[in-house]
Amino acid sequence: MRRIRAVVVVCALGLVAVACSGNSSKPAASAAIVSGVAGTVTPSPSPSLAPSPSPTPSPTPTPTPASAPSPQPVPACDSASAVARVRPAVVRIQTQDSIGTGIVVDPSGLILTNRHVVEASNGVAVTLASGRVLSGRVATLSNTQDLATVLVREDALPVITWGDDEALRPGQPLIALGYALDLPGEPSVTTGTYSARRISGATTLVQTDTPLNPGNSGGPLFTNCGEVVGIVQFGIRNAQGLNFAIAASTAQTDLASLRSTTVASTPTVLSPVETVTLYYALIDRRQYDQAYALLSSTFQAQHPYASWRDGYATTQAAYVENVAEVARTPETVRVTVVATDLINGQRLVRRFAGTWTLIQQGGGWTMDVGMIRLVP
C-alpha cells in the first residue's frame, strides 16, 4: 500500500527655483549754449537731449529640476499574493511508495525536498505547477538534515525566494502549500502563525500552528510576503498546532553542501518499477504523450496512439496502490492501480491488477506487454 508521508516608497522632492531680475536707468545732464551776434544777443536754443538707453538685461536661466527616480513597485504582502508568488516553484514528488512536496531552488532543475520522502527511491515523478510530469532522479541525500535534492531535465524553472527565519515574530502569519493527502489537482493552502524557534541538535526548527498533513513534507512554509522561512518536516501526533519546519537558515546552509555534490547531468535511467510508477502518474495527470513514450516500439506498433488513448477516455484519476518487481527474466513488474472512471455520468472507483514485462530500449526501460485486469 502506498504511504503518503508527513510532512520606499521613494518620495521625490521637486525643487522649483525662482529667479528675479531688475532694470536700472542713468540720469540725464543738461547744458545751455549761448552764441553772440553784434548788437543782439540771441539765446541759442537748447538742444533736446535723448535719454541714455537702458541696458538690456541678460536672461537668467531657470534651473531644470533634477529628475526623480521612478518608484520601485513594492510586492503586496497578503496571503493571496504570497501564494501566487510561491505556487509556480512548488512541485509534487511521487515515488513508488510515497507522496510529498518539493520546491525549485535552481532554475536549471534542482529541487529541494525532505529526505524521508525520496530516500527509498532513485527515480521519482515530478509534477510541475503547469501540470507537466517529468522523470527525475534523487541527486543527493543530506547526512545531517532531513533534506534531499532531486534533479529534473528542465531549464528556466521559477524558483522560490528565501526569507529570514530569525526575523519572525510570535503571532506573525505563516502559510503552507503542499500536496496534502495527495488530493487531486492543485496543492492545498493552509494558514497559521509563527510560534517559536526550537533547536534540535544541529537543526533549527520553526514551530507553527499552521495545519500540516501527510503529503506536505518537503513543501514551503512562507510569510505573507512570499518569502520561504521553512521546509515542512513533521507534526506531533495527538497534539494540536504543534507542527515544525526546518528553518530556512538551516536549509540554506545544508543546501550549499548538497549543491557541491550534485552532478548536473541527465537523470539516471529509471528502474522497471519506477518506469511503471511514472507511467500511471502520467496517466493520472493526463500527460498522454509522455506516457505513450514509455511503451516499447513493439507495443506502439500493435496499439496506435489514438486507439491506446481511447482506452483511457473515461479515466479521471489513477494511482498506483502497490508495485513490485517479481521477476528479472524477463523483467516483470506486478502492479495494482486504483482508477476513477466517469461512465454514463456515474463516477466509478475500480481496482486493476496484473503485470507488465519490460525491455531495455533507447537507453532505458520500456513497457512491452501488459496483462492488467479488472479486480472483481
C-alpha positions as CSV (number, residue, x, y, z in Angstrom):
1,M,0.0,0.0,0.0
2,R,1.4,3.4,-0.9
3,R,2.3,5.6,2.0
4,I,1.8,9.3,2.0
5,R,4.4,10.8,4.3
6,A,4.2,13.8,6.5
7,V,5.2,16.2,6.4
8,V,10.1,53.2,-0.1
9,V,8.1,54.3,-1.3
10,V,10.6,56.7,-2.7
11,C,9.3,60.3,-2.4
12,A,11.0,62.6,-4.9
13,L,11.1,66.2,-3.9
14,G,10.9,68.5,-6.9
15,L,12.7,71.8,-6.2
16,V,11.3,74.9,-8.0
17,A,13.8,77.7,-8.3
18,V,12.5,81.2,-9.0
19,A,14.9,83.9,-10.5
20,C,14.3,87.7,-10.2
21,S,15.9,90.4,-12.3
22,G,15.7,94.3,-12.3
23,N,16.3,97.3,-14.7
24,S,18.4,100.5,-13.9
25,S,18.4,103.9,-15.7
26,K,21.1,106.6,-15.9
27,P,20.1,110.2,-15.1
28,A,20.4,112.8,-18.0
29,A,22.5,116.0,-17.7
30,S,21.5,119.4,-19.5
31,A,23.7,122.4,-20.6
32,A,23.0,125.9,-22.1
33,I,24.9,127.0,-25.2
34,V,25.0,130.9,-25.9
35,S,26.1,132.2,-29.3
36,G,27.0,136.1,-29.7
37,V,25.8,138.3,-32.7
38,A,26.8,142.0,-32.9
39,G,24.3,144.2,-31.2
40,T,22.0,141.4,-30.4
41,V,22.2,138.6,-28.0
42,T,20.2,135.7,-29.2
43,P,19.9,132.8,-26.9
44,S,20.9,129.7,-28.5
45,P,18.2,127.0,-28.5
46,S,18.7,124.3,-26.0
47,P,19.2,121.1,-27.8
48,S,16.9,118.2,-26.9
49,L,18.8,115.6,-25.0
50,A,17.9,112.0,-25.8
51,P,17.8,109.8,-22.7
52,S,20.6,107.2,-22.3
53,P,19.4,103.8,-23.4
54,S,18.7,101.3,-20.7
55,P,20.9,98.3,-20.8
56,T,19.2,95.1,-21.9
57,P,19.1,92.7,-19.0
58,S,20.6,89.3,-19.5
59,P,18.1,86.5,-19.1
60,T,18.6,84.4,-16.0
61,P,18.4,80.7,-16.8
62,T,15.7,78.7,-15.0
63,P,17.3,75.7,-13.4
64,T,15.9,72.3,-14.6
65,P,14.6,70.2,-11.7
66,A,16.5,67.1,-11.1
67,S,14.7,64.0,-12.4
68,A,13.2,61.9,-9.6
69,P,13.9,58.2,-9.6
70,S,10.9,56.1,-10.6
71,P,9.2,54.5,-7.6
72,Q,10.0,50.8,-7.3
73,P,7.0,48.5,-7.0
74,V,6.5,47.1,-3.6
75,P,5.2,43.5,-3.5
76,A,1.8,43.1,-1.9
77,C,2.1,41.3,1.4
78,D,-1.1,39.4,1.8
79,S,-1.8,35.7,1.7
80,A,-3.3,35.5,-1.8
81,S,-0.4,37.5,-3.3
82,A,2.1,35.4,-1.4
83,V,0.6,32.1,-2.7
84,A,0.6,33.4,-6.2
85,R,4.3,34.2,-6.0
86,V,5.3,30.9,-4.4
87,R,3.0,28.5,-6.2
88,P,4.9,28.3,-9.6
89,A,8.0,26.9,-7.7
90,V,6.2,24.2,-5.8
91,V,6.1,20.7,-7.2
92,R,4.6,17.3,-6.4
93,I,7.0,14.5,-5.6
94,Q,5.9,10.9,-6.2
95,T,8.0,7.7,-5.6
96,Q,6.8,4.2,-5.8
97,D,5.6,4.3,-2.2
98,S,5.2,7.9,-1.1
99,I,3.9,11.3,-2.0
100,G,5.4,14.6,-0.9
101,T,6.1,18.2,-2.0
102,G,9.3,20.0,-3.2
103,I,10.4,23.5,-4.0
104,V,12.5,24.6,-7.0
105,V,15.8,26.2,-5.8
106,D,17.6,26.5,-9.1
107,P,16.1,27.3,-12.5
108,S,18.1,24.5,-14.1
109,G,16.0,21.9,-12.4
110,L,17.3,21.4,-8.9
111,I,14.5,20.7,-6.3
112,L,14.7,20.6,-2.5
113,T,12.5,18.2,-0.5
114,N,12.6,16.1,2.6
115,R,15.0,13.1,2.7
116,H,12.3,10.8,4.1
117,V,10.2,11.4,1.0
118,V,12.7,10.1,-1.5
119,E,15.4,8.1,0.3
120,A,13.9,4.8,-0.7
121,S,13.9,5.5,-4.4
122,N,16.3,6.5,-7.1
123,G,13.9,7.9,-9.7
124,V,10.8,10.0,-8.9
125,A,7.9,11.5,-10.8
126,V,7.9,15.3,-10.5
127,T,4.7,17.3,-11.4
128,L,5.3,20.9,-12.1
129,A,2.9,23.7,-11.4
130,S,1.9,23.7,-15.0
131,G,0.7,20.1,-14.7
132,R,3.6,18.6,-16.7
133,V,5.1,15.4,-15.2
134,L,8.8,14.9,-15.5
135,S,11.0,12.0,-14.6
136,G,13.7,12.9,-12.1
137,R,16.5,11.4,-10.0
138,V,17.5,11.7,-6.4
139,A,20.7,13.7,-6.7
140,T,21.8,14.0,-3.1
141,L,20.8,12.9,0.4
142,S,21.8,15.0,3.4
143,N,23.9,13.3,6.1
144,T,22.8,15.8,8.8
145,Q,19.3,17.1,7.9
146,D,16.1,15.6,6.7
147,L,16.8,17.1,3.3
148,A,17.5,15.9,-0.2
149,T,17.7,17.2,-3.7
150,V,16.0,15.9,-6.9
151,L,17.2,16.8,-10.4
152,V,15.0,17.1,-13.4
153,R,15.9,17.8,-17.0
154,E,14.3,21.3,-17.4
155,D,15.5,24.9,-17.9
156,A,14.2,28.3,-16.8
157,L,12.0,27.0,-13.9
158,P,10.7,29.6,-11.5
159,V,12.4,29.5,-8.1
160,I,11.4,30.3,-4.5
161,T,12.7,33.4,-2.6
162,W,14.3,32.7,0.8
163,G,13.2,34.7,3.9
164,D,14.9,35.4,7.2
165,D,13.5,33.0,9.8
166,E,15.4,34.8,12.6
167,A,13.3,37.9,11.9
168,L,10.0,36.1,12.6
169,R,7.8,37.4,15.4
170,P,5.5,35.3,17.5
171,G,2.0,35.6,16.1
172,Q,3.2,36.5,12.6
173,P,1.1,34.9,9.9
174,L,2.6,31.9,8.0
175,I,1.3,29.9,5.1
176,A,2.0,26.3,4.0
177,L,1.5,25.0,0.5
178,G,1.7,21.3,-0.4
179,Y,0.1,18.1,-1.7
180,A,-1.7,17.2,1.5
181,L,-3.1,13.7,1.4
182,D,-2.4,13.7,-2.3
183,L,-5.7,15.3,-3.2
184,P,-6.1,15.5,-6.9
185,G,-5.5,18.9,-8.6
186,E,-3.9,21.9,-7.0
187,P,-1.8,21.8,-3.8
188,S,-3.6,22.7,-0.6
189,V,-3.1,26.1,1.1
190,T,-3.3,26.3,4.9
191,T,-2.6,29.3,7.2
192,G,-1.5,29.8,10.7
193,T,1.0,31.7,12.8
194,Y,4.6,31.5,13.9
195,S,5.0,30.2,17.4
196,A,8.7,29.8,18.3
197,R,12.2,28.7,17.2
198,R,13.3,25.3,18.5
199,I,16.8,23.9,18.4
200,S,17.2,20.1,17.9
201,G,20.9,19.1,17.6
202,A,22.2,20.8,14.5
203,T,18.8,21.7,13.3
204,T,16.9,24.9,13.9
205,L,13.1,24.4,13.6
206,V,10.3,26.8,13.0
207,Q,7.3,25.9,15.2
208,T,3.9,26.8,13.8
209,D,0.3,26.1,14.3
210,T,-0.3,26.1,10.5
211,P,-2.2,22.8,9.8
212,L,0.0,20.2,8.1
213,N,-0.9,16.8,6.7
214,P,0.9,13.8,5.2
215,G,2.0,15.0,1.7
216,N,3.0,18.4,2.9
217,S,6.5,17.1,3.7
218,G,9.2,19.0,1.8
219,G,6.9,21.9,0.9
220,P,7.4,25.5,1.8
221,L,6.3,27.4,4.9
222,F,6.3,31.1,4.0
223,T,5.3,34.6,5.0
224,N,2.6,36.9,3.7
225,C,5.3,38.5,1.5
226,G,6.1,35.2,-0.2
227,E,9.4,34.5,1.5
228,V,10.1,30.9,2.4
229,V,11.2,30.6,6.0
230,G,11.0,26.9,6.4
231,I,10.8,23.4,4.8
232,V,7.9,21.5,6.2
233,Q,9.1,18.4,8.1
234,F,6.7,17.0,10.7
235,G,3.8,17.5,13.1
236,I,3.3,15.9,16.5
237,R,0.5,13.4,16.6
238,N,-2.2,13.6,19.2
239,A,-1.4,17.3,19.7
240,Q,-2.9,20.4,18.3
241,G,-1.0,23.1,16.5
242,L,2.5,21.6,17.2
243,N,4.0,21.5,13.7
244,F,7.6,22.0,12.6
245,A,9.6,23.1,9.6
246,I,13.4,23.1,9.0
247,A,14.3,26.7,9.3
248,A,15.4,28.5,6.1
249,S,18.8,29.3,7.7
250,T,19.5,25.7,8.3
251,A,18.1,24.6,4.9
252,Q,20.2,27.1,3.0
253,T,23.4,26.0,4.8
254,D,22.7,22.4,4.1
255,L,21.7,23.1,0.5
256,A,25.1,24.7,-0.2
257,S,26.7,21.4,0.8
258,L,24.2,19.4,-1.2
259,R,24.9,21.5,-4.3
260,S,28.6,20.8,-4.1
261,T,28.0,17.1,-4.5
262,T,25.2,17.3,-7.1
263,V,26.2,16.4,-10.6
264,A,24.1,18.4,-13.1
265,S,23.5,15.7,-15.7
266,T,20.8,13.8,-17.4
267,P,18.6,11.9,-14.9
268,T,19.7,8.3,-14.5
269,V,17.8,5.5,-16.1
270,L,14.6,4.7,-14.2
271,S,14.3,1.2,-12.8
272,P,11.5,-1.0,-14.1
273,V,9.4,-0.3,-11.0
274,E,9.9,3.4,-11.3
275,T,9.0,3.3,-15.0
276,V,5.7,1.6,-14.3
277,T,5.0,4.1,-11.5
278,L,5.8,7.0,-13.7
279,Y,3.5,5.7,-16.5
280,Y,0.5,5.7,-14.3
281,A,1.4,9.1,-12.8
282,L,1.4,10.5,-16.3
283,I,-2.0,8.9,-17.0
284,D,-3.3,10.4,-13.8
285,R,-2.1,13.9,-14.9
286,R,-3.3,13.2,-18.5
287,Q,0.2,13.6,-19.9
288,Y,-0.6,11.0,-22.6
289,D,2.2,11.8,-25.0
290,Q,4.8,11.3,-22.2
291,A,3.1,8.1,-21.0
292,Y,3.0,6.6,-24.5
293,A,6.7,7.3,-24.9
294,L,7.3,4.8,-22.1
295,L,5.8,2.0,-24.1
296,S,8.0,-0.2,-26.3
297,S,8.1,0.2,-30.1
298,T,6.5,-3.3,-30.4
299,F,3.6,-2.2,-28.2
300,Q,3.2,1.0,-30.1
301,A,3.1,-0.9,-33.4
302,Q,0.3,-3.1,-32.1
303,H,-1.5,-0.2,-30.4
304,P,-1.5,3.1,-32.4
305,Y,-1.6,6.2,-30.2
306,A,-5.3,7.1,-31.0
307,S,-6.7,3.7,-30.1
308,W,-4.4,3.4,-27.0
309,R,-5.6,6.8,-25.7
310,D,-9.2,5.8,-26.3
311,G,-8.7,3.1,-23.7
312,Y,-8.2,5.9,-21.1
313,A,-11.0,8.1,-22.4
314,T,-13.2,7.7,-19.3
315,T,-10.3,7.7,-16.7
316,Q,-10.5,10.7,-14.4
317,A,-7.7,9.7,-12.0
318,A,-5.3,6.8,-11.4
319,Y,-2.7,6.0,-8.8
320,V,-0.5,3.1,-8.0
321,E,-1.6,1.2,-4.9
322,N,1.1,-1.5,-4.9
323,V,4.0,-2.1,-7.2
324,A,6.9,-4.6,-7.0
325,E,9.4,-6.4,-9.2
326,V,8.5,-10.1,-9.4
327,A,11.0,-11.5,-12.0
328,R,14.1,-10.5,-13.9
329,T,14.0,-12.9,-16.8
330,P,12.0,-11.4,-18.4
331,E,11.8,-8.2,-16.3
332,T,8.4,-8.3,-14.8
333,V,6.6,-5.9,-12.5
334,R,3.4,-6.5,-10.7
335,V,1.2,-3.5,-10.1
336,T,-2.2,-2.7,-8.6
337,V,-3.8,0.5,-9.8
338,V,-6.9,2.3,-8.4
339,A,-8.7,4.2,-11.2
340,T,-11.6,6.6,-11.1
341,D,-13.7,6.5,-14.3
342,L,-16.7,8.5,-15.4
343,I,-19.0,6.2,-17.2
344,N,-22.5,7.2,-18.3
345,G,-22.5,10.1,-15.9
346,Q,-21.6,7.9,-13.0
347,R,-18.2,8.0,-11.2
348,L,-16.8,4.6,-10.6
349,V,-13.8,3.7,-8.5
350,R,-12.3,0.4,-9.6
351,R,-9.1,-1.6,-8.9
352,F,-7.0,-3.1,-11.7
353,A,-4.1,-5.5,-11.1
354,G,-1.7,-7.5,-13.2
355,T,1.8,-7.5,-14.6
356,W,3.9,-5.6,-17.1
357,T,7.0,-7.1,-18.8
358,L,9.7,-4.5,-19.7
359,I,12.5,-4.5,-22.1
360,Q,15.5,-2.2,-22.5
361,Q,15.1,0.1,-25.5
362,G,16.5,3.5,-26.4
363,G,18.8,3.6,-23.3
364,G,16.1,2.9,-20.8
365,W,13.3,0.5,-19.7
366,T,10.1,0.5,-21.8
367,M,6.8,-1.3,-21.0
368,D,6.3,-4.1,-23.6
369,V,3.5,-6.4,-22.6
370,G,0.7,-5.6,-20.1
371,M,-1.6,-8.1,-18.5
372,I,-3.8,-5.9,-16.5
373,R,-7.3,-7.0,-15.5
374,L,-10.2,-5.5,-13.5
375,V,-10.3,-6.9,-10.0
376,P,-13.8,-8.2,-9.2
